[in-house]
Amino acid sequence: MKSMTGFGRGEAGGPGGRCAVELSSVNRKQADIDLRLPRDWQPLEAGIRQLLTGVLSRGRLHGVITCESDQESTATLRVDESLARQYAEALTKLGASLGTPLELTPDALLRAPGIFTVEGREPATAEALQPMVFSAVSAALIAWDEARVREGAHLHADLVSKLDHLRQLLEQISAEAPKVAPLHRDALRRRLEEAGLPIPMEDERLVREIALFADKCDISEEITRLGGHLVEFQRLMETDTPSGRPLDFLTQEMHRELNTMGAKANHAPIQHLVVAGKTEVERLREQVQNVE
């Protein structure tokens, strides 16, 4: 079990500089990746997203990437003045030949091949530093995933505790359920006696009334279904695959079964236990929102 929340940092260095990556994630129903990196490093975004794709089934992953180059530009601008004079003389000579003065503008000089040249080394490009950046992302991913595993262990322990409490409440409800019909029978007989209308317990009308009430307040199916949900919840907690969504669905089903029990069982002890159970299920559901 892994938590959706986590933080990881990774660094890597190389001949071209150094890169640091910070990854943090928070709860979210769907999977979403948000990246922030310098404008000059935008060509690497697609590759970084490919590394991050599939690392989480739900949650929002935020990544901040900073890179520093240790290579200052050593490029030098060279100007060939002799060649520029030749261009100027040739243009003047051509103008005289055509009978039209021709001017050598700065724009024409910049476009003229060979006059301006750049020599030396430029700083490393984003593409050149890609292996270093990807290495830092991988390191951050490992640290981030380890943090989610640690947080997931705490979530697991808390969910197990709450699940055990729910099992205890269900056992108490199961023990109280068979008492409902006999209690109703005794209460009905007592009210008839107090009203001066004694009716034998074997009377068909009384037997039918008790049978109808017993059927109406029977919560054995709900008890069985809730027990099955608890077993499935435990199974999903022990799987290695993301289980947050199915666990969330199960908490909704648990709440529904408890609601039905409270509505059907006209019995104060059961209703008190149902209220406690719904409170515990709500706590379960709050914690499940943190599970991937």
N, C-alpha and C positions, 0 to 999 in steps of 0.2 A: 504494500500500500504506500502510495506517495501523496504528499501534500501538493496542492497547486501553488503554494507560496514557497519561495526559495530565493537565495541570492548566491551568485558565484562570480569570482573574478579570475581572469587569466591574463598572463603577460607572455610576451615572446619577443626576442631580439634577433637581429640579423645584421648582415653587412650594410643594409640600407637604413637602419634605425631601430625603433622600438615601438611596440604596439600593446595597448592595454584594452581589455574588454570586460565590461560589467554586465551581467545578466540578472534581472530580477523579474519575478512573476507574482501575479495576484489572482484572486478568484475571478472567474468569468464563465458564463454558461457555454460559450463557444471558444474555439482556439483562435488566438489573434497574436500576431507578431508585429512589434513596433521597433524599428531600428533608427538610431541616430548616429550618423558618421559625417565627417567633414566633407564638404562639397567636392574636394579634389579626389575623394575616395569613393564617390558614387559608382564608378564602374565595377566595384567589388560587391555592391549590394546584392545583386542577383545570386552570386556564388555563396554569400553568407546566408541568405535566406534558404538556399538549398541545403546548407548544413543544418539549419534549425528546423526545417520542415519535418514534421512527424515526431518531434521530441516531446510534444504534449498533445493530449486529446482534447483538453479544454483548459481555459485559463488564458490570461494575457501576459505575454512574455515581452519585456522591455529590454532592449540592448543599447548600450552606449559604447561606441568604439572611438578611441583616441590613438592617433599615431604620430610619432615624431621622427623626422628624418635627421640623421646625423651627417648628411652630405650637403654641405653648402655648395652653391653653384660656383664653379671655377671657370665658367665660360667667359671668353673675351671677344669683344667686337673688333674686327679688323677692317680697316678702310684702305682700299687701293687707290691712293690719290693719283698715281700715274695713269691708271686706267680711266679714272674719272676725267682727267685732262684730255685723254684721247677721245672720249665720248664728246666732250665739249668742242674740241677742235673739229671733229668730224661733223658735228651738227652745224657749227658755224660755216664750215666749208660747203655743206650741202645747201644751206640757206642761201649763200652767195650764188651758188650754181643755179638755184631755182628762182633767184630774184626775190625771195621772200625771207625776211629775217626769222630765224628759228631760235627760240629760247630754251635753255636747259633748266627746267623747273626741278625743285626738290623731289616732287612726286616721280618725275621721270628718272631721276638719279636712283631713288629707292627701288624702282622696278628694273633698272638696268642690271643684268647679271654680272657678277664678279666684283662689283664695287664694295658691297658690304657682305662680310662673311662672319659667322660665329664659330669660334674654335674653343675647344675644351669640353668639360663634362657638366651635364645638367644634373640636378637632384634626381634621385630614384623616383620613377613613376609608380602609380598605384599598382599597376599590373606587375611590376618588378617585385614589389613588396607583398604580393598576394600570398605566397607560402607562409610568410611570417604572420600575416593577419589571420589566416585560417588556423594556424597553430595556436594563436592566442584565443580564438573563438572556441576551439576544441577544448582547451584547458579550462575556460570559463564554463563550458557545458558540463564538464566532469564535476567541477566544484558545485555548480548549481544543482545538478542531479543528486549529489551526495547530501546537500542541504535538504532537499525535498524528501529524501529517504529518511533522514533523521527526524524531520517534522512528522512524516508519515507514521513513524514508530510511536510517537507520542499520541497521535490521533487514534491509532489502532488500540493502544492501551485504554484510552478514555472510552472508545466505542465498546470495547469488550466489557468494561465496568457497567456502562449503561445498559448493555444487552443483558447482562446477568440480572440486573435489577428488574428489567422487564420480564424475564423468565420467572423470577420470584413472584411478581405481581400476577402473572398469568396462572401460576400454580395456586395462588390464593383465590383467584376468581373461579378456577376449576373446582376448588374445594367448596366454595359457597354456592355454586350453581345448582347442585342437586337439592339444596335446602329450600329453594324458592317455592316450588309447588306444595310441599307439605306445610310450609308456613302459611301459604295462602289458604289451604284447606282448613287449618286450625283457626285462622282468623275468620273465615267465612262461617264456620260452625259456631264460633263464639258470638258473632254478630247476630246470627239467627236465634241463638238461645237468649241473648239479651233482649231481642225484639219479641220474645215469647212465641217463636215459631220453630220449635224443635223439629228437625227433620232427620231421620236416620241417615247415617253416612252411606248406607247402601242404596239410598234413593237414587233413581236413575237421573233425575234432574240435577242433583248435587254432583253425582259422578261426572255427568257431561260437562257441567260448569268447570269443575276442577281440571278435567282433561283438556278443555279448550284453553284455559289459562296456562296450563303446563306447556301446551304446544306454542302458545303465543310468546311465552317468556323463555323458551328454550334457546340457549346461546351456544349449544355444543358445536354447531358448525363454525361459528365465529371463533370459538376457542381453538378448534382444529386449524383453521386457516391462519390465525395469528401465530400459532406455534410453528406452522410451516414457513411463514415469513421470517420468523426468528432464525430458523435453521438455514434458510437461504441467505439471509443477511450475514450470518457467520461464515458461510461458504465463500461468499463474494469477498469478504474481508481478507481471506487467506489466499486469494488468487494473485498472480503477478501482473495481470492485465488491468488497465484502468477500470475502476468499478464505481466511480462517483455517481454517474447517471442512474444505473440500476439500483444503487443503494438509496438514492433520493426517491426513486419511484416506490421502493419497498416501504419507506417511512410513510409515504402518503397512504399506502394500502393498510399499514398497521393502524394509522389514525382512523381510517374508515371502519375497520373491524371493531375498534374500541368504541367508536361512536354508536355503532349498531348494538353492541352489548349494553351500553348505557341506556339506549332507548327501549330495548326489549325487556331487560331485567328490572322489574319493579321491586328492587331490593336495595336498601340503603348501603349495606356493606359492599356489594358489588359496584354500585355507582361511585362510592368513594375510591375503590380500587381502580375503576376506570379513569377517574379524574387524575389519579397519580400516574397511571399508565400513559395517558395523553400528554401529561407534562414531560415524562421521560422520553417519549417519542419525539416531542418538539425539540428537546435537547439533542437527541440523536440527529435530527434533521439539520440543526444548526451546525453541528460538527461535520456532517456529510458534505456541506457546502464547501468545505476546505479540501475534500478528497478529489484527486484527479479522476 
